[in-house]
Amino acid sequence: MAKMVRRTCAFCSEGESGSIMYIAEEQNIAAHRDCLLFSSGFVESEEYNPENLDIRFDVESVLNELKRGKRLVCNFCRKKGATVGCEERACRRSYHYFCALCDDAAIETDEVNGVYRVFCPKHDPGNRTNHYVRIDFLRKCKQAGLLDDIFEEMLDTLHLAQEKLMDDNTSETEYEETVMSLFDCGLFENILTNIHSGTEEKIQELLESRKQLDHQIELLQDLKEVVLPPQESTASTSSTASE
């Protein structure tokens, strides 16, 4: 007897509700239209025709985008597969499409020109005016000689956060609030990203150092096993010389 099968989006793990679903039956892959359109590394098929929307997505391109998303963590749900990146070049935030909506990210759609863009709340173009106001305010703080006081206050706040994270008596709620507040700070997230990106290089350096040490140990072990010829005593040498 034939059975009904529930399809789940390969990009966001959500059901079919809320968006049109495209399905590749032979590969057993389903994906929301918006999850595909807003994925940063995905381009619509060259065969795309507004009059025939059934062929706008190439299966191989979808598979490549899924592969790329396996190493990208969503800024909202912290799960992998986040192929929707913020359009701000310097920003490393990525989302699942529906997670971007939940995080109040700005969505820009231009179907005529095929433009589908997402901006995280921090880089929402609609908030650029607020950014300029903040920049002007900070410049005035600098002119007033207040920058040192501002940075001292920032350092005190960071030290307090460090103490909370290191203290085993910190409540779980306070611990979570501290962690989330640190991740909401772009500077902290960028530092962690830089540390993580340099991990592989550091591992390779340590592996190379270990190879050199292993080689030196082998040489020393070989040297230890070498049997030196017996040395003649000084007394016998003198006796032989006198004779």
Secondary structure, 3 states (H helix, E strand, C coil): CCCCCCCCCCCCCCCCCCCCEEEECCCCEEEEHHHHHCCCCCCCCCCCECCEHHHCCCHHHHHHHHHHHCCCECCCCCCECCCEECCCCCCCCEECHHHHHHCCCEEEEECCCCEEEEECHHHCHHHHHHHHHHHHHHHHHHHCCCHHHHHHHHHHHHHHHHHHHHCCCCCHHHHHHHHHHHHCCHHHHHHHHHHHHCHHHHHHHHHHHHHHHHHHHHHHHHHHHCCCCCCCCHHHHHHHHHC
